[in-house]
């Protein structure tokens, strides 16, 4: 249908498969993440893979945790190891 393709409802939409990498600095342990089963590591920056459809929620979550997004870049398929390669 024309309306669903204009609204992004197409099941083969290229945006559905896009993944971005956020470089985040300044994360700290606080009341929002104390319930996690793991501590937030203390380092200058961390990299978080985020699917396109969750970008806004992840930005808000990082802000609540006290982090700052330093950079965002698309994750190319060439950046990912293939099935035969180890990480």
N, C-alpha and C positions, 0 to 999 in steps of 0.2 A: 504494500500500500504506500501511496505517496506520503501520507502524513507520518507514518512510522519511520520512513527513511529520512525525512527532514528533521525529525526529533531525535535521531540517533538510535532508534529502536531496532535497527537492522542487526541481525544476529552475527553477521560477518563484518562488523564495524572494525576498522583498524585501531580505533582508540581503545577497544576492549582488551587488546593484547599488549598495550603499551605499558612499560614499567619505567619508573624514574628512580634516580638515586639522589637522596638528600644528604648533603654533608651538614652535620649538626654539631655545634659546639656549645659548651656550657650546660650540659645536662647535669642535674643534681638530684639526689634523693630527696623526696618530699612526701607530703601526705597523699598525693595523687598516685604515687607509684610505690608506696610502702607495702601494698598488698601483693606486689609481684613476688614470685617465688625465687627471684634472682636480684642481686643488687645492681644498681647502675654503676658501671665502671667509671673510674676517674681518669679521664684522658682529655686531650685537647679537642679531639673531634671523633665522631662516629659516622658511619655510613649506613643509611637505612634504605632498603628497597621498598618502593611504594607503587602499587598499581594505580593506573590513571584514575580509576573511579573512586579511590580512597585518598586522593591528594589533599583535599580540604580537611577531612577529619584528622589526617596525620599532622598537618600543620597546626591545627588546634591542640592536639595532644602534646606535641613538642613544646608549644608555648606554655601549656599548663605545667609541664615538667621543668620549666625554666630554661629551655634550650633556645638557641638561635640558629636559624637555617642560614648557613654560610653560602651554600650553592645547591643548585638543582640541575641535573643533566639527565638526558634520556639514556636508558640502558640499552645499548645496541645488542643485537643477537651475536655480533662478533665478540662482544665482551664476555659472554657467557661461555663456560667450558662446554664442549660437546660431550655426548654420552661416554665416549671412549677416553676422555681426558680426565685427570684428577685435578682437584683444586689445589 
